[in-house]
Amino acid sequence: MRRRPGPSAGPEPEDGLLPKAGAGETWRYALRLLRPRWYLAVLTVLALAVGAAVQLVTPRALGWVIDAAIEGDRGAIVWPVQVLVLVAVATGVFQVLTRTLIAFVAEPVLATLREEVVERALHLPSGAVERSGAGDLVARISGDVEVVTTAIRNIVPTLAMSVFLVWMTAVGLAVIDWRFAAVALLAVPTDLYALRWYLRRSGPVFAAQRVAEGARAQQLLDSVGGADTVRAFRLGPDHLRLMAGRSEEAMDCSFRAMRFRTRFWGRMHLSEAIGVAAVLVAGFYLVRDGSVTVGAATAAAFYFSRLFEPVNMVLMMIDMVQEAGAALSRLVGVAGVPLPEQREETVLTEPSIDLRDVRFAYGAGHEVLHGVDLAVPAGERLAVVGASGAGKTTLAKLVAGLHPPASGELRLGGQPVDRFGPDELRRSVGLITQEVHVFAGPLIEDLRLARPEATEADLEGALERAGALEWVTALPSGIRTVVGKGGHRLTPTQAQELALARILLVDAPIVILDEATAEAGSAGARRLELAAQRALSGRTVLLVAHRLTQAAAADRVVVLDRGRVVESGSHDALVTAGGHYARMWSAWSSNGDPTKGPASSAPSSASA
Amino acid sequence: MNAAVAPDSTGQTHTAASILRRARRGQLRHLGASSFFLSCHQVAEALVPVTIGLAVDRAVATGDGPSMLWWLAALLGLFVVLTCAMRWGFRANLRATQGAGHDLRMLLAERVLDPRGAAGAERMPGELVSLATGDALKVGMLNYATAMAISGFAGVGVAVVALVRFSLPLTALVTAGSVLLLVITHVLGRPLEHRSAAERAKMAAATGLAADLIAGLRVLKGFGGERPAVARYRSASREALGATLRSAAAESTVRAVAVVLAGGLLAAVTLVAGRLAAGGSISIGALITAVGLAQFLVDPLNRITGFGSQRAQSLASAGRIAAILDAPHAVGGTRQATAAGPGRLRFEGFSAGTIRGLDLEVAAGEFVGIVASDPKEAAALLAVLARDADPETGTVLLDGESVAQLYPDETRSVVLVAPHDAELFEGTVADNIRSAAPGAELGPVVAAAGLDDLEEVLSEGLRTRLLHGGVSLSGGQRQRVALARALAADVPVLVLHEPTTAVDSLTELKITQGVRQLRDGASTVCVTSSPAVLSFCDRVVVLDGGVITTEGTHEELVGSHPRYRELVLA
C-alpha cells in the first residue's frame, strides 16, 4: 500500500496528503450509514445462509442416485432427481434475493459516501488541496470510488456466498460422516500457508505494477500532450525511447505479477490435491468398514471438489478486499472532514478592505507577506503591481478569504474577516484567478454554478455586460453549447469573459482580479480589461496587474515588493515620484515617448 | 537530390482487421505456447472428475487397496500437469496480450509524434493516452480470448471422448444440453449488457463531473460556487444510483436463470445416466463421469463463446486505433535541404486563413518584430513556419528553397518556432533546457532568459525536478525555462511567440535585451505586441486585416502611426 498506516485520523498527515481514516473510524462511518437499513442487512445475511444450505442438497441427492443405481433400482432414481430440480429452482430464487438485497443495502450507502466526499472536497480549505495537489483528490473521487464500487458490486456477493458455501460444505461433509470433515481439514494448513505467502508479498508486487502503469500513463500524457513541442524541437526519437522504456517497464511488472499469481495458484492446487486424496482415502476405508455407502463416499468427494471454487474465490479476493478497504479509508478520511461551520451571519455593510500588519507564510520559515498595511475604501479601483514573487497573488487570496492571515488584521467593511460565515463571504467577495477553467457541460450550466436560480435573461444580461454575448450566440448551439473538457474549446479570452460573467451573476460588491488576463495574450487582454472596467465600475476592485496599462487606468496603484507595500498613490503621482513604479512604467512603455526610451540600436541604455 | 529522408512507416493503410492481424502475427510464438498449455490445463481439469469417478468405481467400491494407490498417484499426477499447464499457459498468454498492446502503443506514439503531424480535428491528449493504453490492450486481449477459445475446444473434445466410450445418447444429451444452456444465457444476457453499459455511462458521467469540479476548484472557490456544484454532483450521483438499482434486480434475475438452467441440466443428465447405470448399460464410474462433466462443460463452452464478444470489442478498439494511424499528414515534403544556408526567410504571395497575398522577407541576422491585430493571423503564420500546416497559396522560401518541399524536420533544424504554450517535460530544469542541444552550455542562455534568479527561488536551482509538465513552477518561471530551451537550440532562425507575457515589465526588458545580445548575428522573429520587445527589433511589421499595413522601427511607428499605438500601447 502506498500510504503508511498509523494514527492518521487527524486533519493533516505529515506527508501532506489529505487525511485517511483509521480502521475504527471507517467501521463507525460505514455502520452509521448502514443503520437506517439494518433490517435489510439482517435479511441479506439470512438469505445468504439459507441459499448456501440449499445448495448442499445437490451432492447428497447425487449420492442417493448412485446408491440406487448400484442397487439397480430404477424407480428410486426419480425422487432424488426431483430434489435436484427443486434445489435448482430454490438456488435461483436465493440468487435473485441475495444479489438484489446486497445492491439495495450497499449501493445507497456508497452513493451517500461519494456525495459526502465530493461535498467535503469542494469545501476543503484551498491550502489543504494545494498542499496535497488536486491529483490526490481526483484519484480518490474517481479511482477509490471505482474500487469500492467494484468491490461492492462483484466481490461482496461472490465473497459472501463463497464463505457461506465453505462453511455449509464443511457441515455437509460432517453430516455424511464426521471423519470426512476431519480429513478434509488436512487441506487447511496448505491453504493458510499459501495465503500467508501471498499476502506477505502481494502488496509490493501489485503496488509496483500500479506505479509502473502510472508512470507509463504520465509519460504518454507528457509526450502526447506536448506533441507540438516535441515536433518543434525534433525530440520525437527521445520521447519514443522514453515511452518504450516506460511501457516495457509496466509490461515487465505485469509479467512479474502474473508469475507471482500463478505461483499462488500452484499452492492452492497443492491443497486441493491433498484434500481430494484424503477424502478419497477416507472413503476407501469407510466403505470397506461398511460405515458409509459408495454413494456417500462419492458425495463426499464431490462435496470437497465443489469447495475448490469458493475457497479459491475467497483467497483470490483477499487482496481486492484489502485494496477496497484502503480505498474506503481514504474516502472516509475526506468524508470525515468537518464542513465549515455556519456562523451567525455578519452582513457586509460596506465594501471596503482594511489590512493591518498582515503576515502570511505558506510553510514554516517561508513568509511571503511581511506586515502589509493597506486600506481600500468602498468603490475604489486599486491596482497592485510588483515583480513576480512579490506576494501579489497571496494578498489576493487572503482578501478573497481563501487563506486566513497568519497574523495581523484583515477587515471587510470594518468587520474582522473571520466573523463572516462562508456563505456571506462568498456573496461579498468574488475572485477571478489567472487560472482558466471552463466547467464541462452546456455553457448555461457553467453560468448557473454562479447563480442556480438565474433565468436565461439574467444569464444573457451577464454575458452581455462581460462582452461575451456575441460569441456565445454564435456558438453551434448558442448558450446550450457543450463547452469545456470534451466539448467546444473556448479560447482563454472567452473563458475569462465567462469568468467575468459568473462574477457579475454572483454580484459581489468586492471583486479581485488576479492577473486575470495573463493567459489571454495581448489582444485578448485588452478586450478583457475593457469589459471588466465597464462591467465592474462602482464596485470595489482589487486588481493584480502585470500589464501596466491596467494600472494606469486604476484609481490608485500600490507597489508590492518582497511582501511589503513600498509605494502607493495615483499612477501620475507615482510616475512623477520616480521610484519603483516609475522604473516599471518606463520599462513597460519604454518607447511610448520616442525622445527618451532606449533606441533599438543601443539596447544597453535600457537597463533599469 | 530527391532522397526521401524518412522511411514511410505508415504508408500502408490500416483497417481494424489489419490491426487485429498485426496483433496476432507479432505474437505467434506466445500465442501458440499459451494455446497449447491452456488446452493441456483444460484436459486435466476435465479428467479430474473422470479420475475421481474411476477411483470410486475401481477402488473405493471394490475395496482394492493397490488399485486405490494407483488411482491416487494418477490423481496427483493430474494435479501436477494441471498446475504446470496453468502456470505456463497464463504466463505465455499475458506475454501475447501485453506484447501486442505494447506494439500498438508504440505504433500509435510514433504516429502521434510524426514530424509531419496529423490533419483533421485535434485529439485531446487524454483521448490519445486512453487509446494507447486501454484500446491497445483491448486489441491485445483478442490473443487472450483466442488461446482461451482453443483451450475450450480441447476441454469440450476431451469431455466428449470421455463420455462417448460409455454411451452415445448420453454424450449427445450432455453436449446438446450444455450448448443450449449457453445459448439461452447469452440471449438473456444481451439486453443486460446494454443496460449495464448505460448504467456505467451514468456513473462515469458523475465521476467526470466530480473530477472536472476538482480541476476547476480554485476557479469555483473564486466565485463561491461550491454549493450549487455539490448539488449538481448529488443529482448526477442519485441518477447513477437509480440506474444501478434498476439494473441490479434485472442482472440478478439473469444470473439466477443461468443457475436454474444449469441445475436443470444436471437433473436431466442424472436422470438419464442414473437409469442407464441402474439398468446396467453403463458403469457407476460412467454415471459419476457424466454428472461431473455436465457441470464441467459450462466453462470450456464459455471460453469458446467468450471469443465472439472479445472480438467485437477488440475490433471496435482496433478501428479507433486505425483511424489515428490513417489520419493524413498535415504537411508534405520529403526533400533534404541542399545545403545549410544562412537562414533567409521569404514569404511570396502567401495566403492562409484571412492573410492574403503576403510578401515579406527576413534577412539573415535580422531581428524582426511582427504585430498581428488578429491572433488567428499570427497563429496561421506561425503554423506554416513551424511546419504544422502548408500555405494555402504562395510559398515560403528558406534560403531559396520552398519549405513545403522539404521534409518537416529539415526545416525545423533551421527554423525553430518556440510555441507560446510550450510544454516542459519531466526531468530537471537543466534537462529541459538541454533537450534540443545536449551539449549546450547553460550559462549564457540561462542569463539571457532571465533565469539567473532561479537559484534563489527554487531550492535546487537548475537541478530542480519538474513534475507533470512543470506545474511546480510559476507561470513566469515556466515561460522563461521554455525560452531558455529555445535559445539553447541555437538555430539560424528563431521564431518567438509572445515570449514574455507572464513576467513583469522589468524582467521583460532584461530578457529582451539578453535575447537580443545572444541572438546577435542570427535571425530572430518575434510575433508579439509587447512594446518592450518591439522596441528592440531592427524592424517591426504590422499585419492588420490580413495584409501588411506598415513597417518601420518601433519609435517611428509609435510616432507616426495611430493604429500601431492602439495595437501596442493601448
Interface residues (C-beta under 8 A of the other chain):
Chain A: T58 A61 L62 V65 I66 A68 A69 I70 E71 G72 D73 R74 I77 V78 P80 V81 L84 V85 V87 A88 V89 T91 G92 V93 Q95 V96 T98 R99 T100 A103 F104 E107 P108 A111 R114 E115 V118 E119 A121 L122 H123 S126 V129 A134 G135 L137 V138 I141 S142 V145 E146 T149 E213 R216 A217 Q218 Q219 L220 L221 D222 S223 V224 G225 G226 A227 D228 T229 V230 R231 A232 F233 R234 L235 G236 D238 H239 L240 M243 A244 S247 E248 M251 S254 F255 M258 R259 R261 T262 R263 W265 G266 H269 L270 E272 A273 V276 A277 L280 V281 G283 F284 V287 R288 V294 A297 T298 A301 F302 S305 V385 G386 A387 S388 G389 A400 L402 D423 L425 R426 R427 G430 L431 I432 T433 Q434 E435 V436 H437 V438 F439 A440 G441 E445 R448 L449 A450 P452 G484 K485 G486 A499 R502 I503 L505 V506 A508 A518 G521 S522 A523 G524 R526 H546 L548 T549 R583 M584 W585 A587 W588 S589 S590 N591 G592 P594 G597 P598 A599 S600 P603 S604 A606 S607 A608
Chain B: V48 P49 I52 G53 A55 V56 A59 V60 A61 G63 G65 M68 W71 L72 L75 L76 F79 L82 T83 M86 R87 F90 R91 L94 R95 Q98 G99 H102 R105 M106 A109 E110 V112 L113 D114 P115 G117 M124 P125 G126 L128 V129 A132 T133 M203 A206 T207 G208 L209 A210 A211 D212 L213 I214 A215 G216 L217 R218 V219 L220 K221 G222 F223 G224 G225 E226 R227 P228 A229 V230 A231 R232 Y233 R234 S237 R238 A240 L241 T244 L245 A248 A249 E251 S252 T253 R255 A256 V257 V259 V260 A262 G263 G264 L266 A267 T270 L271 G274 R275 A277 A278 G279 G280 I284 L287 I288 V291 G292 S373 D374 P375 A386 R387 D388 P408 D409 R412 S413 L416 V417 A418 P419 H420 A422 E423 F425 E426 S435 A436 V457 H468 G469 S474 G475 G476 Q477 R485 A489 E498 T501 A502 V503 D504 S505 L506 T507 E508 L509 K510 T512 Q513 R516 Q517 T528 S529 S530 P531 A532 L534 S535 F536 C537 D538 T553 H554 E555 V558 G559 L567 L569 A570
